[in-house]
Amino acid sequence: MLESLNKEWFLSVNAVPGTPDGLIELAKFCAQYTLYLIPALLLALWFLGDKYNRNQALACAITALVALGLGALCSKFYFHPRPFMIPLGHTWIFHAADTSFPSDHGTLFFSAGIALMLHRARAAGGFLLVVSLFVAWSRVFLGVHFPFDMLGALLVAIIANTLVFPVWEKYGGSATTLCESVSNKLFFKFPLKG
């Protein structure tokens, strides 16, 4: 029953022949290029912000890595084909024929956005969460993911944040200080503020 719902939901979102080119191009941009926002945002917080911002950036990066690790673990134990592997619907971008659940893109965006919200970088976190909705929509719209892949990504992101947040509250300050020291040595031409 859930699989039928997943397929029906996918077909209601997936782009069909005759979909306006502008909408397809917007979806391609969201699906493929918004990914660069996360490292750009974290680098800005790290190099342009103060110690508090660097703590937020590092917490976000660690949480995203944990979430991606959990997602990879899920993929090892549960294989779900992508829509074009069944085949179902229409595919508008190339993707390897690997497992679709959970979505790596969704996992990365949801985990980063939630982490920044939890660590009180609400503007940056809220921005990433809004972008994550566009990313989730676009990857279903373009035919490389099912909607449940995105719900799975959200669940993985919540679990990762639940695991990392209490540990970071206790040890995050020390980890940030250590990483600041390494950063100042490696990037001495770009000394950290605050």
Summary of the structure (lengths in Angstrom):
residues: 194
radius of gyration: 18.4
end to end distance: 55.1
largest distance: 58.4
contacts: 633
relative contact order: 0.18
helix: 74%
strand: 0%
